[in-house]
Amino acid sequence: MTSDTIAAQAAKGAIGTAHPRLEGRDKVTGAARYAGEVSFSGLAHGWLAVSTITRGRIRSVDTAAVLGMPGVLTVLHHGNAPRINVDHLNPKGMTLDPIALVFQNDRVPHMGWPVALVVAETSEQAREAAEALVVRYEEEPFDVAFSSDRPDAYIAPGPAGAAVAEKGDLEAELAASAVVVDAEYTTPEEHHSAMEPHAVTVFWDGDRLEVADSNQGAFRVATDLAGLFSLDPASVRVRSDHVGGGFGGKVDMRPHQVAAVMAARVLRRPVRVVMTRRQVFSLTGYRSPTRQHIRLGADANGRLRALEHRSLSQTSSVYQFVEAAAGVGRVMYEADAHHTANEVVRLDVPTPTYMRAPSEAPGSFALESAIDELAEKCGVDPIELRALNEPEAGPISGLPFSSNHLVACMREGGRRFGWADRDSRPGLRREGRWLLGTGTAAATFYTLAAPSTATATAEADGTFTVRIAAADIGTGARTALRLIAADALGVPADSIRVHVGDSDFGPAIIAGGSMGSRSWGWAVAEAAEELRGRIAGSPDVPVEGITIRSNTAANLAALAKKERHAFGAQFAEVAVDTATGEVRVRRLLGMFAAGVIVNPLTARNQLIGGMTWGLSMALHEEAVRDRLSGGLVGADWAGYHFAANADVPRIEVEWLNEGPDPDDPIGIKGIGEIGIVGTAAAIANAVWHATGVRHRHLPIRLDRVLMAGTETQNA
């Protein structure tokens, strides 16, 4: 194929036009195979046994009776499991959460800790044997009590920001403020609840380790397995063709992956391990509960003089993860004095982890609720209050914004929602037994990118093949990368084949932090553009078989330093029955500014999904930890409530066309997280507008509405 042929095939730009998912048909017909469905000859099945105590040591694992049960092949535990390199550092240069370093010692640091893997010929045999396995413990006192007054809490940085950021004299500005908001807001422990549980299938092909896994980054998993088992990285291949949701819970190494490799090495046959839903709750991370204290000071017109946001989260006794909820205010609003700090306390609980919009989701609930309270106290419209405090540059960093269309989102979203017709006084609108209210909140999520590699190949039939170790966790990443490649090559989208989820394709960043499409798209575009140039430079030379590999590390390092963020505005209408405690969300509208929207069809899906999760966060989701046992109450989908179809109203999603950024060649900001940010606050603010009662603690349960109504009546 020559460049003339490519020019003849070129069609209108693919980016920005709606395209169905490439793998959609396979998923709905069952042709798509997930990690727990990949079949190998001689497959054995592993079942994790987990601790029934919260803290202590394993005294004994009585394997004799279990090994005599039908089909049982082996029982791995700390006394006989292969030793691994526990000092391995992941690609970020960090040690792994010890929960992934299975069976290396006799310690039990929390309820549900993996203590053994039973492997049998069938999953039913493995499960029966694992449930029959007797493990004896030496129990120790434990502490799972999370509260605001923990004396052992300490300042710590989050995954993407400093522990403390400050400027100005906070106390002086608060003292000089005409209006002050001083309140505490709380969010509960929340869990990812991905449709597909964590699963892995492992086999050794000679000296090569082959892994079919459900994860958010095949190359990262391959790197970690190679490091843990002291293998040549080239001898480990991880494939993750289809993933049934991740939301952050499939980013890091987990015990089932390591245990399966151990078992496959011991037995020299393929092994599959699939977590139960209850095990997912204790072994794969969650969003930490938060206690957030906010103080806002403003002049009589609503201009902020002081902004303080302090957040406390929990982590395990063996590994530190900080839900840095206080960071959201560092870019949202200008104030003469800023002080934001993140604290954490170590408890005998599992380690939290990334969960959709980590830090921003709980942080925005607190900050945007407080901003609404400030607007009420100042007698200023909530949209106008935000416009009044719009920063010209990063309030803490002083860096220029690549773009900041928050106020534009608020104004255009308000126009579409009908905000101008709203009576700001609470408790006035009634429809039968329902009190009606509307609320709004702002949203932001940082824009990141990480080095990635990709290849683009010209095929003999005139098509092109793109390969990248991206993870399509249900977001439509394959389809987006196809559109990016098509425009970079100047060819129709249907002439592009995209292969993802294979560590053999080379380094690529995980699916997380809303940086997947931005990072991968950049790598794909670079490879495709160079291939197009190579073909155009040799018009008379056959080009089939030419492969170009890109690496974005150098270009990312040269990117101008700016505050890069997606922004949005959330609007909600609710109906509240104070006699029954019911809260029904009747309408949600989100207006976003998120850079280049590659595929409007899947983008709308992502944003609606995020807003739906925000609704679920506001009204339903709450994991409760029993202080007597140390375990979760109802650690399954029967006990952990989240929004069902009947809870979800009409959701409208729109976005602004931000235009090109001359300093950013890719222009994608990411949309995976921004949809959830601010949604819970908008709903809480709407509940206040309906009832006149502030709800500062999530979720807004029936009993909390009833108690608030009683307190209001007795006041």
N, C-alpha and C positions, 0 to 999 in steps of 0.2 A: 504494500500500500504506500502511496506517495502523499506528499502534502497537498497536491491538487485534489486527490480523492477526499482527504479530510475536509478541505474547504467546501467541497461539494456537499458533504454530509452535514456540515454545520447548520444547526437550527437556532431558533431563538433561545436565549439563555435559560438554562434549567433552574438555576437558583431563584427562589421566590415564587415558583409555581408549585401547585399541589400535586403530589405524587403518592400513590398508595405504597405501603410497605412492601419491600421486595419479598420478604419471607411471610407475608400475611396469609397467603393461601396455605402454605405448609403448616402454619400454626393452627388454623381453624379446621384443617382436614386431618390433623394428627400426624402428618408426615415429618414435622420437625421433631428431632430427637434431643432430649435433654440429658444431663449428666447421669441421672438415675435410670435412664432408659437405654443407654448404650450397652450392647450385648457382646460378650466375648465367650468363646468356648472355654468350658471349665471354670466359669465364674463362681466365686465364693462370696458369701455375704457377711458383712461385719455389722455388729450392733453394739453401740456404746453403752456401758454401764456407768452411771453417775452417782456421786455421793448423796447420801441421805442425811448427812450432818452439814453444819455450816462452817465449822472450824475444828481442826484437829489433825490427827495422823491416822494413817491406815495401819492397823495392827496385823491384819492377815487377810488374804484373799483365798478363800477355800475353793480351789479349782477342781479338785478330784471328782466330786459328784457331777459337776457340769461337763467335764471332759468325757464322762461316760454316757451322756445324753445323745440321742440319735442325731447324727449329722454333724456334731461339733468337731471342728478341726483343731482349734487352738484357742487359748485365752491369753491375751497379752495384758500385762500390768507392770507396775514399777519394778517387780522382782525379776522379770524375764524379758522385758522389751528391749529391742536394740537401742544402743546409746546413740544420741545425736549431738550435733554441735550447738549447744545451747547459747553460745556466744555469737552466733550468726547475727549480722546486721542486715536489715532489709534495704531495698534500694534507696530509702530516705536516710540511711545511716543510723537507724534506730534499732534497738533490740526488739524482739517480738514479745507480745503479750504471753506470759508463761502458760496460758491456757492452751496455746498451740504446741507447747513443748511437752507433749503427753508422756506419762508413765516414766518420768525421769527421777522422781523422788516420792516419798510417802506423804507429803504435805497435802492438806485439803484447806484451801483458803475461802471457800464459799459453797453454799448449797448448790448441788448440780454439777460439781467438778467432775471431769472424766476420770474414772478410776480403773477401767478395764475395757478391752474390746474383745467381744466373743465373736468368733468366726465359725460359720457353719455352711453346709451345702445349700441351704435355703434361708431366706430372710425370716421365715416363720420359725425355723429351728434356732436361728441365732437369737431371735427375740425371746423365745421361751427360755433359752439357756441363760441369757443376760438377766432376765427377771428372776431366775432361780439362783443366780450367783450370790453367795453369802460373803459380804465384806464386813469385817469387824474394825471398829474405830476406837481411838482414844480421843474423846471429845474435849474441847477447850471452850472457855467462855467466848462469846462473840458479841459484836456490836454492829447493828444495821440501822441504827436510829439516825435519820437525816433530819436536821433542824437548823434554824437560823443562828442558834446560840452555841454552836460548836466551838469550844476553845482551841481545838486542835486543827482548825481550818488554817490554810496557808495560801499565800499569793502564788499563782502559777500561770504561765502562759498557755494560750490555747493553740490549736493546730495551725492557725494562720494569723497570729497577732501577738503583740506584747501583753504581758500580764497586766501592766498598768500603763495608762496613757493620760497625761495631764498637761494643762496649761492654765495660767491665771490663778488668782486667789479665790478659791471656791467659797470659803466661809464669808469672806468680805462681800462677795457678790450676792450670796444668799441673804445676808443681813440687809443689803441695800435694795433688795427686790420688793416690789409692791405686792406681788402675788407669788405664793410658794405652793408647790405640790410636794408632799412628802409621804410616800406610800410604799408598801411591800407587795410584791406580786409573786405568785408561785405557779410553777408548772410541774406536773407529775412525771414519774418514770413512764416512758413511752417506747413501744417496740415496733420494729420494721414491718413485720407481718407480710413478707413477700409471699406471693402465691406458691412459688416453688420452694420447698425447704432445701437446705444445704445438702448437696449430694456430690459424690465423687466416685469414679470408677478408675482403677489403677491396674496396669499390668506391665511386666518387664518383657520387652522384646529384645532378647539377648542382653546386652549391657545398656540398652536404652530404656529409660523410664517413660512410659506413655500414660498420660493422665487425661481423662475426660472429666471436666470439673465445672461446677456452677460458680462463677466468680465475676469480679468486676475488673480483672486485669490478668490475662493469661501469662504475660511475660513476667509480671511481678510474682505470681505464684510459682512459675518455673524457677525464677531466681532464688526464691526462698527455699524451695525444696532442694535445689542443688546445694545451697549453703548448709542447710540442716543435715543433709545426708552425705556431705563432703563429696559431691559428684561433680564431674565436668559439666558446666552449664550446657554445653552442646549436646549432652546425653539425656537431657530432660526436655520433653515436649508436653506442653499443656494445651489442650483444645477446649474451647468453650463456645461451641457453635450457637447455642441458644440458652438464654438465661431468663427464668421466669420471675424477674424482679430482683433488685438488690438493695437500692435506697441507702447504701453505705454499709449494710450488714455483711456484704460479701467482698469487701475491700481487703481485709487483713486475713492472714493465715488463721485457720481454725483447726480444732483437734481432729475432726474426722478426716481431713486431708492427710495429716501426718500419720495418724493411726492406720489409714488404709495403705499407705506406702510401706509402713513397717510390716503389716500383715502380708502384703504381696511379696516382700523380700523374704520373709520367714517361710511362707508356703510355696513360693515360686509358682504362683498361679494368680490370675486376675482376682481382684477383690473390690467389692462395691460397699460403700457405707453411705447411708441416707439418714439424716437426723429425723427424729420425731418432732412434731410441732412443739411439744414441751421442752425438748432439748434445745431447740432453736432459741427459746426464751432465756435459757441460762448459759448457752455456750457461744453465742454469736454477737453479743453486744446489744446496746439499746441506747436511747437518749436519756441522759441523767436527769433526775428531777432538779429543779432550780429554785432558789430563794433569791429574789432580786429586789434590792432596795434602790429606789429612785428618788432623787430630790431635784426639782426644777425650780428655778427662780426667774421671774420675768418682770419687766416694767408693766405699767398699767395697760399698755397697748398690746402686750403679748410678746415683745421682743425678749428673747432669752438672754439673761445675764449669767446664769449658772446652770450647768447640766452635770449631775452626778449619777452614775449608774454602777452599782456594785452587784456582782452576781456570785452566788455560791452554788457549786455542783459537787457531786460525789464521784469517787473513783474507788477501785479495788485496793486491797492491801498489798497487791503484788505488782501493780502496773498503773502508771498515771495517764489518764485521759481527762482533759478539761473541756467541759461544755462552756465555751467562753462567751456567754450571752451578753456580757457588757460591751462587747466590741461594736455592736450595730450602730451605736450613737456616734461613733468616731468619724463618720462620714456624712451623717444625715443632716445635722443642724449646726449652725454657727452659734456660739455663745462666748461671752467674755471669759468665762472660766469653764473648763472641761475637766472632769475627773472620772475615769472609768477604770474598774479593777475587777479581775476575775480571781476567785478563790476556790479552793477545792478541799475536801476532807476525805481521808482514807477510811473506808469501812469494809466489813467482811461481806462484800457483795461482788458480783461479777463486774468486770471492767466495762464501762460504757464505750461507745464508739461513735463513728460518724453516722448520722441519720439525717435524711433529707433536710437541707439547709441547716447543718449543724451550727449552733450558736445563734444564727439570725432568726430561726423560727421561734425559739422561746424568748430571745432578746427583744424581738419586735413586738411580741405580745405585751411585754412590760412597758417598753418605751412608748409605743404608740397608744397604749391605754393611758399612760401618764400625760402624753401630749394632748389627748382628748380632754382629760380632766383640766389641764391648764387652759385650754380654749374655753371650756365652760366657765371657769373662774374669772377669766378675763373678759368674757362676753364677746369673744371673737369667733368667727366661723372657723371650724377646724381646717378647712382648705387654706383660708387666708392666713391662719397662724403659721402653717408650714411654709407658705410663700414668703412671709415676713422674715423667717429664719433660714432661708435658703443660703447655703454657703457659696462664696465665689470660688473658693479653693478648698482643699482638704482641711477641715477645721483643726486637725491635729498636725498633719504632715505638712501643710502649706503647699502641697503639690497641686498643679492644675488638674482639673477633671478632663479626661478625654472627651466626655460629654456628660451632662447632667440635665436630664429632662424630667426630673421628678415633678416639678410644679406643672409642667405641660401635661403630664399624665394625670395629675390631680384635677386640673381644670377640664381637660377633655373627657376624662372619666366621669367627672361630676356632671358635665353637660349631657352625656349619654344616659346617665342614671337618673337625671331629673333632680339633682341636688338643690337647685335654686328654689324649688317649690317647697323645700323642707322647713317646717317650723322647728326652730332649735329647742323649744321648750319640751321637756320630757313628759311622758305619760298622758299625752293629749289625744292621740289617735286610737280609736277603738273600733273593732269589727266584731260584734257579738261578744263572745267570751275572750277574744284575743286583744291584747294591747300590741300596737304596731310601732316599730321604730326602725330608723336607719342609722348606719354608722360608716365611718371611713377610716382608713389607715394607710400609711405609706409603706413602701417595700423597697429593699435594696439587697443586692448580693454581689460580692466582689467578682471581678473578671480576672481569671488566671489562665495561664497556659504553661505547659511543660514540654520539654524536648521529646520528640517522637520521630520515628522513622517510618517510611512507607516505600513501596515499590510500585511502579507503573510499567506495564509490559504491552508492547504492540504485538498483536496476534496475527497469524497468517490469514485469518478470515476477515480481517479488517476491523475487528473489535479490539477492545483493550481490557486488561485485567489489572485491578488494583488490589494489593495485599497490604494489610496493616493489622497489627495485634490489638486492634480496638475491641471493646466489649459492647455488644448491643444487648443491653439488659431490658429490652422492651421499649426503648425510646425511639426506634427508627433510625439508629445511627448508620446502618448499612445504606439506607436510602439516601440520607443526607450526603454521605461520602460519595455516592454515585453522582449526585447532582453537582457537587463541587468538582469532581474529576471531569465530568462532561463539559462544564464551562471552561475549565483550565485547558482541556484538549481541543475545545471548539467542535465537539461532535455531539450527536444526539445522545440522550441519557441511556436509551436502550442498547447502545453499543458498548456499555461499560458493565463489566462483571466485578463485583466486590467480594473479597474474601476477608473475614475478620476472625478474631477469637483464636488465634494460633500463635503460640510463643515463638515458633520457628520463623515467623515473619520479622522478628527483631524488636528492639525496645520501643515501647509505646506507653503512654501514660494510662492510668486506670480510668474507668468511667466513674467520675466523682467530682465534686466541687464545681459542677457546671462547666468544666473545662475540657470535656471529652471532644465534642464536635469542633471546638475552637482549636485544640491542639492537634487532633488527628486531621482535621480539614486543612490545616496549615501544611502538614507533612504531605498529604495527598496532592494538594495544589502545587506545591513545589516540585514533586516528582512528575506530575502530569505536565506542567508548564515546560520543564526541561526536556521531557520526551517530545512535546510538540515542537520545541525549538530544534531538537536534533533531527526530526523528520523534515521540518521546513528547510533546514540547511542542507539536506541531501535529497532533493526532489526526484532524482533519477535512480536512487539506490533503494532496493527493497529493505524495508525496515522491520519486517516481522521478526520477532524474537528479541528485539532491543528492549532491555530492561534498565530503568533508571531508579536508583535508590536515593531518597532524600534524607536529610537529618536537619531538623530545625533548630538545633542547639545554638548555633552561631547567630542566627537571625533573632531568636528570642533574647539572647544576651544584649543585642544591639537595640532592642525596643526602648523607646523613650520612656523615662520614668514619669508616670502620671497616676492619678487616682482613676482606676478603671472599674466601673461598676454598671450593672444593670439596675434600673429603677422601675418602680411601678406604683400604682394606686389601687387599693382594694375598696370596694363598696358592698355593703350588705343591707338587706332588709329582713327583719325578723318579726315573728308573731310570738307573743308570750302569754300563756295562761297562768296567772299567778295563783289560781286556785288548785291547779294540778301540778304546777311546776314545769309544764311542757315548754320547750323552746323549739320553734320551727323556723328554719331559714327558708325564706320564700324566694330570695333572689340574691345572686352574687354577680358582680361585674368587676373584672380586672382590666386595667389599662397599663400597658407595659412599654418600656423603652429598652430593648435588649439587643441592639445592634442589628446585624444582618439576620433575617429570618430565612433559613435555607429552604425549609419545606413547610409551608403554612399548614398543611394537613396534620402532620405529626407535631408541629409546634403547638397548635391549638390543643391537641390531645394532651401534651405535656403540661401546659398551663392549667387546663381544666383539672387534670389529675392533681396538680399541686394545690389548687384551691379547694378541691374536694378533701384533700388531706388536712388542710387548714380548718375546714368545717369540722372534720372528725376530731381534730385536736381541741377545738373550742368546746365541743359538746359531749364527746364520748370517751376519748382514749385516756386510760389511767391504769397503770399497773401498780398494785398494792403489795407491799412487802410486809409479811407477818413478822412482827418483832419477837415473837416467842420462838418460832421455828427458823427464822432467817430466810425462808423461801417465799416465792411469789404465791399469792392467792389467785387461783384460777389462771394458771399459766397455759392457756390454750384459747382457741377462738370462741369457745363458749363463755369463758370468763373475762376475756379481754375484748371490750366492745370497741368497734369502729363503725364508721358510717356505712350503712347499707344503701341500696338504690333508693329506697323509699325516703331516706333522709336527705337526699341530694336534690336541690331545686334546679331551676333554670340557671345555668351559668353562662355568662357572656364574657368573651375574651376578645380584646382588640389590642393592637400595638401601634406605636408611632414609627414612622419611617425616619430614622435618625440621620440618614445620609452617610456619605463616606467619611472616614477618619484618615487623613493623610499620613498619620504616624502609625497606622495599624493596617497592614496589608490584608488581613483576613476579615476583620470587622465583626466577627461573631462574638457575642458576649455570653451566651449560654442561657438556657431557660429551664433547666432541670429543677432548680431550687426556688427561683424567684416567685413562683406561683403560690407556694405555701406561706411565704413571708408576709406578715401583716394581716392575713385572712382571719386568724383567730381574734386579733385585736379589733378588726372591723366589726366582727360579730358581737364581741363583748361590748363595744361602744354602741352598737345598735340595741342591744339588750338594755343598756342604761337609758337610751333614748326612749325605749318603749315603756320602761318601768320606773325610771328615776333612781334605780339602785345600781351601784357599781359592783361588778364582779371581778375581783382581782386574783381569783384563784381558779385555775383550770382543773378539770373541765367544769362547765356550767351545768352541773347535774340538777335533776329535779329537786332533790332535797335542799340544795343550796338556794334555788329560786324560792322554794317554800319558806325556808328559814328567813331569807331576806325579806320576803313579803310580810312575815310575822313581825320581824323587827321594825319594819317600816310602819305597820299598823299600830305597834305599841309605842312608837316614838312620840 
